[in-house]
């Protein structure tokens, strides 16, 4: 994901712009095969990059969590049915809440 996506997560987290539009942009960037779901490598790459963002954000707030714990927590919140896929609606419903939890 990297560079631009990290900025996109930051914009969503900080409330810069329209949150739904920013999440749509992020999803479109992540969904490389345009299947409408993040799965396989897309899913893993997103969770890893979101974990790195959250780890950094939590650390700034004085919280000390290890990366595997944060990744598992993200999986539970962003993939609530545990099917190994994140749909656009799951991302919209859950991403802002996850990012707000890091404050």
N, C-alpha and C positions, 0 to 999 in steps of 0.2 A: 504494500500500500504506500508507505513512505510519504515524503514531501507534502504534496498537495492534500492528500487525505488527512495527514496530521493537522494541517491548517484547517481542514473542513471539520474535524472533530473539535478543534479549539473553538471555531466559530459557533458550532452547535452548543458547546459547553458554556460559552460566555454569552449566548443569546444574541450574537451578532446576526442581523438579518432575519429572514423568515425561517423558523426552525424546520417546518415541514419541507420547504423547498431545499434547504441545506441537506436534509436527510435524503431527499430524492437524489440530489446531485451525488452524494456519497454512495448511495446504493448503486446508481448507474455506473459510477467509476469502479466499484468493487465487482459488479456482476459482469465479468469479462465475457462469458459465453451467452449473455442476454437470455438466460433461462428463467429469470424472474425469482430465483432463489440463490442464496449464497450457500454453496455446498462444496465438499472436497477441499481443494487447495484454496478456493476463494474464502471459504468458511474459516479454515485454519489461519490463513494470512490475516484476515480481518481480526480474528480473536487475538492473535499475537500482537498486531499493531495496536489494537484497542487496549490490550494489557499493558504495553509499554507506555502508552499515553496515560492510562489510569495510574500506573505505578509512579510515574513522574509527578502527576497531579497530587496523589495522596502523600507522596514524600514531601512535597512543598508545604502541605498542610500539617506536617509533623507526624504523619501516620507511617508505621513500618509494617508493611505486609510483603510477603515474598511473591514473586511473579506467578508461580504455579497456583497459589491461593487466589490471586486476583483473576487469573485465567478461568479457573473453575467457577468463581463467582460470576464472571461475565457470561459463561456458558449457561448458567442457571437462569440469569436474567434475560439474556438475549435470545436464547433458544429454550423457552419454558417447557415445550413438550418433549425436548430431548431427542429430536429426530435427526440431529446433525445437519440441520438446514435452518437458515434464517431468511424469512420472507420479508418483503418490503414492509408489510403491515406489522410484523413482529419488531422490525427495526424502528419503525415510527412509534410504535406503542411503548417501547422499552428503552431506547437509547438515551433520551433526555433524562429519564429518571436515573439511569445508571451513572451518567456523567454528573448529575446533581449530587449523587451520593458521595462523590469524591471531594466535595467542597468542605 
